[in-house]
Structures are given as C-alpha cells and as structure tokens.
C-alpha cells in the first residue's frame, strides 16, 4: 500500500515540477514589472507635486495681482471713475 502512495507521489511530483518552475518564472517577471510600476508611480508623484506647487504659485500670484489692482482702483482719484 505504501508503495502505491510513493508511486502516486512520484507521478504527482513529476507533473507539478514544470508548473512550479513556470510559477517561479512568472513570479520573477511580476516582481520586475511591479518594480517598474513603482518607479513610474514615484516619477509621476514627483511631477504631480511639482505641478501642484506651480499651480499654487500661480494662484497666489493672481490673488496678489487682484489685490494690488483693487487697491489701486480704491486709491485712484474719484474723477477717473
């Protein structure tokens, strides 16, 4: 009886071995792809942070310009209105 179990284990191990090798190869490809993805996401995040900083600077500049212009209008002589 144990001989049959050993034979069955042997046949199953033979059929599983190529599948394990394929799994290991696929896993290594997945790891490489995930590393590329992480690098691309980091690069994108850096660019988005820079873009957000530029947007904030533009908003601040526009706000300051509006404040300066409105103050100039307030200070302008009344005959210019």
C-alpha positions as CSV (number, residue, x, y, z in Angstrom):
1,X,0.0,0.0,0.0
2,X,2.8,2.5,0.8
3,X,4.4,1.6,-2.5
4,X,1.3,2.8,-4.3
5,X,1.3,6.0,-2.3
6,X,5.0,6.6,-3.1
7,X,4.3,5.9,-6.8
8,X,1.4,8.4,-6.7
9,X,3.5,11.0,-5.0
10,X,6.2,10.5,-7.6
11,X,3.8,10.9,-10.6
12,X,2.2,14.0,-9.0
13,X,5.6,15.5,-8.2
14,X,6.7,15.0,-11.9
15,X,3.6,16.8,-13.1
16,X,3.9,19.6,-10.6
17,X,7.6,20.3,-11.2
18,X,7.2,22.1,-14.5
19,X,4.3,24.1,-13.1
20,X,6.4,25.2,-10.1
21,X,9.2,26.3,-12.5
22,X,6.7,28.3,-14.6
23,X,5.3,29.8,-11.4
24,X,8.8,30.9,-10.3
25,X,9.5,32.5,-13.7
26,X,6.1,34.2,-13.8
27,X,6.7,35.5,-10.2
28,X,10.1,36.9,-11.1
29,X,8.5,38.7,-14.2
30,X,5.8,40.0,-11.9
31,X,8.3,41.3,-9.4
32,X,10.2,43.1,-12.2
33,X,7.0,44.6,-13.6
34,X,5.9,45.8,-10.1
35,X,9.3,47.4,-9.6
36,X,8.9,49.3,-12.9
37,X,5.4,50.3,-11.9
38,X,6.7,51.6,-8.5
39,X,9.4,53.6,-10.3
40,X,6.9,55.1,-12.7
41,X,4.4,55.9,-9.9
42,X,7.2,57.7,-8.0
43,X,8.2,59.7,-11.0
44,X,4.5,60.6,-11.6
45,X,4.1,61.6,-8.0
46,X,7.2,63.8,-8.2
47,X,5.8,65.5,-11.3
48,X,2.4,65.9,-9.8
49,X,3.9,67.5,-6.7
50,X,5.8,69.9,-8.9
51,X,2.7,70.7,-10.9
52,X,0.7,71.3,-7.7
53,X,3.4,73.7,-6.5
54,X,3.3,75.6,-9.7
55,X,-0.5,75.8,-9.5
56,X,-0.3,77.2,-6.0
57,X,2.3,79.8,-7.1
58,X,0.1,80.8,-10.0
59,X,-3.0,81.1,-7.7
60,X,-1.0,83.2,-5.2
61,X,0.4,85.5,-8.0
62,X,-3.1,86.0,-9.4
63,X,-4.5,86.7,-6.0
64,X,-1.8,89.2,-5.2
65,X,-2.3,90.9,-8.6
66,X,-6.1,91.2,-8.0
67,X,-5.5,92.6,-4.6
68,X,-3.0,95.2,-5.9
69,X,-5.3,96.2,-8.8
70,X,-8.3,96.5,-6.5
71,X,-6.2,98.6,-4.1
72,X,-5.1,100.8,-7.0
73,X,-8.7,101.3,-8.0
74,X,-9.6,102.3,-4.4
75,X,-6.8,104.8,-4.3
76,X,-7.4,106.3,-7.7
77,X,-8.8,109.8,-7.8
78,X,-12.6,109.9,-7.9
79,X,-12.6,111.8,-11.2
80,X,-11.1,108.9,-13.0
81,X,-14.1,106.6,-12.3
